Amino acid sequence: MILSMTGYGKASAEYCGKKITAEIKSLNSKALDLQSRISPIYREREMELRSMISQRLERGKVEFALYVERDDNNVASPINRSVMAAYANQIRSAAAELNIPEPGEHWVATLLRLPDVLTKSEVQELTDEEWAVAEDVARQAVERLMDFRRQEGAALQKKFEEKISNIRSLLADIEPFEQARVEKIRARIVDGLQSLPEVQVDQGRLEQEMIYYIEKLDISEEKQRLRNHLDYFLQTMADGHGQGKKLGFIAQEMGREINTTGSKSNNAEMQNIVVHMKDELEQIKEQVLNVM
């Protein structure tokens, strides 16, 4: 089964009052283009994460984020008692020196608002236990993205099979017009020559030239090559993922045969059918860019 390069995955876990979340999404790209946003505490293990993601995703424009949310309601900011005491002593000393009354009994609230009285420790140390949780969350997000890619790949494969079947059916629709076209060309040439009575026609030479002209308009080889390309496209899809570039090349070859068929058709009905074939092929080319 083919895989799509489009996908999205997200996973979360709780650890010691933290919510660790990994989020990843991917779009189509010729190679792997990985951009990451990682919480500072996990930055030291970033290369491990990038290696894991690269091995699993292979191709695509990928955006990965690993971040932490804390429950601040359960985390009290420590009071720096020495700083608070220093502020209180300075206020009392200033009040005595300036001969003004000291603050009232509820002046603790004022002290708590002064700089550096309330502090939060920003020093964080990554433990092996927390990293194991974070790494597992990242892997879960990647696997959910892979599930998304498989689902999208199955939908793409069904779409391609439908389009290939449509082109094959349109190719068969050309055949009734193909033989009638030869007869029309022959009759048009003969009628043109008969309208010129003063011209002497060598019937043997005329037949040779008509055979040569009609052979130049023959599309038997183009039709056979196109059938082969249609079969090869389906076979390549069945070979599994990683076939996106090859499918693109096959679609290009299909386009060449369809274009040559159109240029040789010399018939309005056949040219209309060729236009429909081009439309079906264009839809394949648009979507094949999204295949791994």
Residue pairs with C-beta under 8 A, 6 or more apart in sequence:
1 150
1 153
1 154
1 157
1 237
1 240
1 241
2 153
2 156
2 157
2 237
2 240
2 241
2 243
2 244
2 247
2 291
2 292
3 146
3 149
3 150
3 152
3 153
3 241
3 291
3 292
4 148
4 149
4 152
4 153
4 155
4 156
4 290
4 291
4 292
5 26
5 27
5 28
5 29
5 59
5 60
5 149
5 244
5 290
5 291
5 292
6 26
6 27
6 28
6 148
6 149
6 152
6 290
7 24
7 25
7 26
7 60
7 145
7 146
7 148
7 149
7 152
8 24
8 25
8 26
8 144
8 145
8 148
9 22
9 23
9 24
9 25
9 140
9 141
9 142
9 143
9 144
9 145
9 146
9 147
9 148
10 21
10 22
10 23
10 24
10 141
10 144
11 21
11 22
11 137
11 138
11 140
11 141
11 144
12 19
12 20
12 21
12 22
12 137
13 19
13 20
13 133
13 136
13 137
14 20
15 129
15 130
15 133
15 134
16 130
17 70
17 71
17 74
17 75
18 68
18 69
18 70
18 71
18 130
19 68
19 69
19 70
19 71
20 66
20 67
20 68
20 130
20 133
20 134
20 137
21 65
21 66
21 67
21 68
21 69
21 137
22 64
22 65
22 66
22 134
22 137
22 138
22 140
22 141
23 64
23 65
23 141
24 53
24 62
24 63
24 64
24 65
24 141
24 142
24 145
25 62
25 63
25 145
26 57
26 60
26 61
26 62
26 63
26 145
26 149
27 60
27 61
28 60
28 61
28 289
28 290
29 59
29 60
29 61
30 59
31 59
32 54
32 57
32 58
32 59
32 60
32 62
33 60
33 61
33 62
34 50
34 53
34 54
34 57
34 62
34 64
35 62
35 63
35 64
36 46
36 49
36 50
36 63
36 64
36 65
36 66
37 63
37 64
37 65
37 66
37 67
38 46
38 49
38 64
38 65
38 66
38 67
39 66
39 67
39 68
40 124
41 68
41 124
41 126
41 130
42 49
42 66
42 126
42 131
42 134
44 126
45 126
45 131
45 134
45 135
48 135
49 64
49 66
49 135
49 138
52 138
52 139
52 142
53 62
53 64
53 138
53 142
56 142
56 143
56 146
57 142
57 145
57 146
58 242
58 292
59 244
59 292
60 292
64 138
64 141
66 134
66 137
66 138
77 118
77 119
77 120
78 118
78 119
78 120
78 121
79 112
79 117
79 118
80 116
80 117
80 118
80 119
83 114
83 116
83 117
84 111
84 112
84 114
84 117
87 111
87 114
87 117
88 111
91 102
91 103
91 107
92 102
95 101
95 102
95 103
103 110
111 117
112 118
149 292
152 290
153 241
153 291
153 292
156 287
156 290
156 291
157 237
159 283
159 287
160 233
160 237
160 247
160 284
160 287
160 288
161 234
161 237
163 280
163 281
163 283
163 284
164 230
164 233
164 234
164 284
166 280
167 226
167 230
167 254
167 258
167 277
167 280
167 281
168 227
168 230
170 273
170 276
170 277
170 280
171 223
171 226
171 227
171 277
173 273
174 219
174 223
174 261
174 265
174 270
174 273
174 274
177 267
177 269
177 270
177 273
178 219
178 270
181 217
181 265
181 266
181 267
181 270
182 214
182 217
184 267
185 213
185 214
185 217
185 266
186 210
186 214
189 210
189 213
193 199
193 201
193 206
216 264
217 264
217 265
217 266
218 264
219 260
219 261
219 264
219 265
222 257
222 260
222 261
222 264
223 257
223 261
225 253
225 257
226 254
226 257
226 258
226 261
229 250
229 253
229 254
229 257
230 254
232 250
233 247
233 250
233 251
233 254
236 243
236 246
236 247
236 250
237 243
237 247
241 292
242 292
243 291
243 292
244 288
244 289
244 290
244 291
244 292
247 288
247 291
248 285
248 288
248 289
251 281
251 284
251 285
251 288
254 281
254 284
255 278
255 281
255 285
258 274
258 277
258 278
258 281
259 278
261 270
261 274
261 277
262 270
262 271
262 274
262 275
262 278
265 271
265 274
